[in-house]
Amino acid sequence: MSIETLLLSIAMALAAGLVGSFAVMRRISLAADPLSHVALPGIGIALALHIHPVFGAVAMLVFGALLVWAVEERGGATTESVIGVVFSAALAIGSITTTGEDLIEALFGGAGALSWSEKIFGVCIATAIVIFILVFRNNLIIMMVSPDIARTAGINVRRFDLLYLESFALTIALGLRYLGVLLMGALIIIPAAAAKRLAHDLKSMLWISVVLSVAATTLGSLIAAKLHREAGPIIVLVATGLFLASLLPLRTWKHE
Amino acid sequence: MEEIKATAENMLEVGQLSVHFGATRVLTELSFRVQKGKAVAVIGPNGAGKTVLLKTLIGSLPFRGSVRWASGVRIGYVPQKLDLERDIPITGIDFLTARAAVAHQSARELSSVLALVGISMEVAQRSIGALSGGQFQRLLIAFALIADPNVLLLDEPTAGVDEPGQEQLNELVRRLQKSENLTVLFISHELSVVYQYADNVLCLGRERAWFGPPRTVLTPELLRQIYGAEVSYHVHEH
């Protein structure tokens, strides 16, 4: 594994750890997972138009986040059903428009070497996401506790909702070629879920989530290289192992 | 419709305010004014739209009519009840620090605000999901106070608080209102508290609303009419 691929995977893991922390705390991890499916028709359309599949996926993810945001405005129980229906349909369309091998790559990653433009694009997006979450973490916390309170604190709740959802969508896009859409969803959620069990305040939550995410990514990549396997599934298995470890005895000292 | 300008002595002017949820009408052509530094109690039976009114005043719900706040208004809002997970890794300190960081004006010292509402540092370092109802209520009041508001909107601020705690919080709000010239709108079901603390009362019935000083508005006939039953109250003796 080259140095710049390692750097890119660390940048991706940082973004995933931070975005995931808020996804888990806001309890949107289940609604956010179907969002990743929308990348598939994007890949299919891009391949049909002979443009780079990553751009098709990114465009559709950005659009998908916008859709979730627009549906959220209506509120109520319909939101989840609409998200479920729309993105399952996207998965169906994606599997028709994308051929066998491309589909497997999109779902589970591992599509050969990354081009320089992809690497630079990836690092820039990851940096932007990390900066957004760190700078506006206070706004996101207040919104999470109560959007009404956030409004009285002068926070533009709708705008930050959209920015957060787009960060989530772009984080999935970051992992598209490396882990694939399905496994990237797992890298966002699993380290954060483990961190939530271990952390006692916001700072420790963000730190633990980021450390676990980076550890799973680098460790998983190294093991995969040794075993000559695709990195994605191994990374997710390492993350799952870390999550299982978080369930063990540490649970008791958290509430001391 | 009459064009209302927030005049110098009024903090809030509400004109012909209507709120609908689909076909259900919750508030209909409600008009009232709140003078600066005054306390207004909002009362009425369940479902009369008290919480909806406060949410509309902070801009969380679509409405027809007009809601005019005086310029330079800084609202501290204490909602009724929040649904939080017990193990959410956000402490009271995290929550208050976030408000102080977001505030454009200078924030008060955390420790002094905590002392003001009667929360110990040890309690503030716990997860906000693990606090008791009363502790969380105090934390929300601390949150509202930290950015130095000039208006407080309180949705049953003493719900879930023990009896001595209720007295304490009511006195705290009263003291702040006087010392900092705060304008206060509070929802209450305790008529004795309304008598004791409110300069005016906004009584929301299902068909219409009444506004005025407690002693003129809260007649036994009106209370019987809007609550549909005999309502007794006692004024706390001090």
Interface residues (C-beta under 8 A of the other chain):
Chain A: M25 R27 R137 N138 N139 I141 I142 M144 V145 S146 P147 D148 I149 R151 T152 A153 G154 I155 A195 K196 R197 A199 H200 D201 L202 K203 S204 M205 K254 H255
Chain B: K55 I58 G59 S60 I75 G76 Y77 P79 L82 L84 E85 D87 I88 P89 I90 T91 I93 D94 F95 T97 A98 R99 A101 V102 A103 H104 Q125 S127 I128 A130 L140 F143 A144 A147 L153
